[in-house]
Amino acid sequence: MANLSKINKEMALIDPIDAPQAKKPSRDGFGKALVELGAENTNVWVMTADVSESTRTHWFAERFPERFVQVGVAEQNLAGVAAGIASCGKTVFISAYGVFSPGRNWDQVRVAICYNNVPVKLHGSHTGVTVGPDGASHQALEDIAIARVLPNITVIVPADAEEARKATLEAAKCEGPAYIRTCREKMPIFTTAGTPFAIGKANVYRFGDDVAIFACGPQVYESILAAEKLETEGISCAVVDCHTIKPIDVEAVKYWAGKTKFLVSVEEHQVSGGLGGALAEVVSGLRAHACTLKRHGINDTFCESGEPLELLKKYGLDADGIARFVRENCIQ
């Protein structure tokens, strides 16, 4: 049983930037961190599959070409070669679109990387519906599920470009494999260099008494906006940035389950197997804090082509859609 009073005292409320001044894709934070890591550690290597500019790995390649490997359009080889280099004492970041890595090369990720528990860090770029016009074939909506089921792997979904930078730096420190999920579309940067980040430790951006929204990726900021809308209607919502899907912050889940009795997961991913699935696994084991969990995301469908923000609106993953979901599902 969680000690609610102790957690309440220790859980710091983190203030996001009131008015974000910039919008950048979270993949930019990943690319920036690679350059920082390359300058600090000569054992850091980077690899990609013919998408270096799209995944921002070209910044590393320009600075450290001797530690950059371009395998071409061959994601299975990307994973296999990376596992070999990592077994020689290197930390290897591999980067591609999420539908291809860990999508297309899942078998190689499973056997070559996770089974051997080598320090290969996967970066899945261009995930979710915000890939936009590329359509269903390129909209990775299942990658969190197929990554987190694998033994030994850490799974991180940063909320903005700055958090992606910190997530990448921290992933380099953790033992074994990791998966970092970023998006293509420019989204608000609402955290700062001073905002805390620790793998496995959720950040709380709003306290609330009625509902606790657990979100990851771009939906964290949208959830903050949704909570502000709901506040004007007399609905008090906490917003929790659950950036680490595995290992998930079990104590944070227990705390908010006990405090609000209503949890909502919000993610740009299928509702099955992603953040919502991870929360359900924790909630199902709770004895002391019976609560209701409602999962909001993509509901067992492939999505269509369109402009990124229009797609977020269509599938209810913008602030208005999240607020509507809370009203319809969590208020008795």
N, C-alpha and C positions, 0 to 999 in steps of 0.2 A: 504493500500500500504506500502510495506516495505521501510524503509529508507536505500537505498543501501550503501551510503557513510558511514553512521553510522555503519552498520553491517561490512563493509569492514575494518574499523578501529578496531572494537572489535574482529573480527574473527582472532584468533591467529593460525598461522601455526605451527603445532606440528611436530617435526622431529622424525620420527621412527628410530630405530637402523639401521645403514647402513648395517651391516652384522650380522644378528641374530646369537647368539652363541649357542642357544639351541632349541630343538624341543620338545614340550610336548603337549599332548591333552588338550583341554580347560577344560575338566572335572577335570583335576588335580587342576586347579585354584579354581574350585567350592569346591572341597574337602578340600583344604587348608583353604579356607575362613571359612568353617563350624567349623573347629577346633578353629580358631581365635574367631569366634562368641561365641562358647561354653565356651571359657575361660573368655570372657567378660560378658556374660549374662546367668544367670542360667535359664532364661525363654525360651531359645532357645532349641527346640527339633528337632530331625531328624528321619525320617522314610523312609523305602524302601520296595521293593517288591522282595526279594530274589536275589537282584543284588548289594549287598553292595560293593563288591570289584570292580565291573565294573563301578559303579557310584562314587567311591571314598568316599562313606559315611562310610566305615569301619574305616577310620581314626578317625572320630568323635566317632564311637561306641567304639573304643579301649580306648579313653580318658574319655568319658562320657556315660558309658553303662546304667546308670539309666535314661538317657534322650533319649535313642535310642530305637525305636520300629521296629521290623521286622515282617511284616504282612504275609510274604510268597507270593506266586504267586497269588495275589489277588488285582489288581490295583484299582478296584472299592472300596474295603474296605480301601485301602490306603488313598483314598481321603476322604471317609466318616469319618474314625477314626480321621484323621488329622483335619477335620473341627470341630469335637467334642473337641479335645484337644485345638485347637486355640480359641474356644469359652470360654475356661476357663482362658484366659489371657496369653496364650503362643504364641510364634512365631514358626511355624512349617514348616520345609523344608521337602518336600517329593520328592523322587528321583527314577526314573525308566527310561527305554528306552522311547524315545519320541513317538514311535508308540503305546505304551501301556499307557503312561501318558504324555500328555493329550489325546492320541488316544483312547484307550479302555475305559477309565473311564470318557469320556467327559461329560456324563450326570451328574455324581456325582460332577465333577469339577464345572459344571454350577450351579447346584441346591444347593449342600451342601457348596461349597466354595464361588463362585462368587455372588450368590443370597444373601447369608448371609454376604458377604463382610468381611470375617474373614481373619486374617493374615497367610494364608497358601501360601508358596512359592514353586511352582512346579519347579523341575529340570528335563528337558528332555535331557537325554544323548543319545549318539549313533544316532545322527540325520544326515540327508543328505546322499549322495552317498558314502561319505568317511567311512561309516560302512563297505563298501566293500563286502567281500565274503558272508556275511549274506544275501545279496540279497534284492529283492523288499519287502518281508514281514517285514523286519526290517529297511528299509531305510525310515525314517520319512521325507516326502517331503511335507506334508500338515499341519504340526503342528503349524506353525506360523499363518496360516489362521484361524484354528479352535480356537486358543487361543485368538487372538486379537479381534475376533468378540464378545467375551464375555464382558459384562459390568464389570466395577470395576477393571479389571486386567491390570497390567503393563507387557509388553513383551520386553525382552532383548535378543539380540543375540551377545555375545561377540566375538571379533576378534581373541583373543589368550588367553593363560592360565592366563596371568597376568590381562588382562581385565576381564576375568571371575571371578577372585578372587575379584576384586573391584566391579564388578556388583553384586556379591552375598552379599558383605558387605552392599552395598547401598540398595539392595532389602529388607534386614532385617529392614531397617529404614523406608521404605515407608509403608503407611497404606494400608491395604487390600491385595488382592492376587497379585502374580507376577509369570511370567513364564520365566525361564532362559534356554536357548537352548545351548547345548555344543556338541562337536564332539568327536569321539573315536580316530581318527588318530592323531599321533604326527604331529604338525604343527609348523612353526617358531614362536618364541616369539619375537615380534618386538616392543612391548611397554615396558615401565619400571614402577617401582613403583611410579615414579614421573609424569608419563603421566596423564594429567587430565582425570577425568571421572565423569560425572554427568548424571543421568537418564534424558532423554529427550533433551540432548545437544550433537549434533553430533560433532565429532572430524575431523579436516581437516588435511590431511597428505601431500597433494600437492595442490598448486594453479595452475589454468589453465584458458585459455581464450576460448578454442574451445568446450570442452565437460566437463561435471561434472559427474564423476562416483560415484554413491551412492552404497556402498556395505556393507554387514554384514557378520559376521562369518569369516571362512578361506579365503573368497574371497576378504577381505580387503587387505591382503598382496599380493595376486595374482593381484589385481587391481593396486597396487603400481608398481609392476614389469611390468605390461602391460603398464602403463602410461610412464614408463621409456623407454620402447621399442618405443612407439608412438612418444615420444619426439624427438627421432633420425630421425623420418620421417617428422618432422615439424608439428606434431599434439599435441597441448597443452591440457593436461587433468588434471583437478582437481580430487582428490580422497578424498571422504568423508566417514568416518566410521560412518554409521548410525546404531549404536549398539542398540538404542532404537527404536523399531518399533511402540510401543504405550506407551506413547505419542510420536509421531514423532516430530522432530525438524522442525516445519513449517517455521520458519524464515530462516533456512538454505536452505530449498527447494526454498523458494521465492528468496533468494539472488542468488543462482546459476542458477535458471531459468531465472532471469533477466540478469545475467552476460554472460552466455554461450549460451543460447537458446536451448541447447541440454543436456538432462539428460539421463543417463543410470543407470538402477538398475541391480545389480549383486548379485545373491543369490543361495545357494545350496538348492533350494526349488522350488515348482511349481511356475511359473510366475503369476498364478492367486492367489490372496489373501494374498500374502506374502509382502515383502518389496516393490516390484514393484506395487502391488495393493494399498498399503498405499500411495506411492508417487503419483500414478494416482489420488487418491482421493483429494490430496492437489492441484495438478496441474489443475485438472478440475475446481477448484474454483478460479483460478487466473484470474484477469482481466487485470492487468497492464503488465504482463510479459508472453506473448504468447511464448510457447516453445514446443519442441518435446521431448517426453519421449519414450525411447525404453527399454523394459524389457528383461533381459537375465537371464535364469535359466533353469529349467526343463519344457519342453513344453508338458503338458497334456499327460504324459506317465509314466508308471512304469519303473524303471531302472533295469539293469541287475546286476548279480553278477560279481565281479572282484576285482582286487587290487585297493585300494583307489585312488592312484594317476593316475592310468590308467583310472579310471572312470571319474575323473575330466577332464582329457584330452579328453576322448570320448565325453563328454557332453559340451565341450567348456568352462569349468569353471576354467581352469588353466590360467596362464598369456597369453600364446599364443592365447588361445581361446577367452579371453576377448578382447585382442588387435584386433583380427580379427573381432569380433562383432562390435567394435567401428568403424573400417575402413569401414565395409560394410553397416552400418546403420546410421552413424552420420556425415559422411563427404560428402558434396555436391560439 
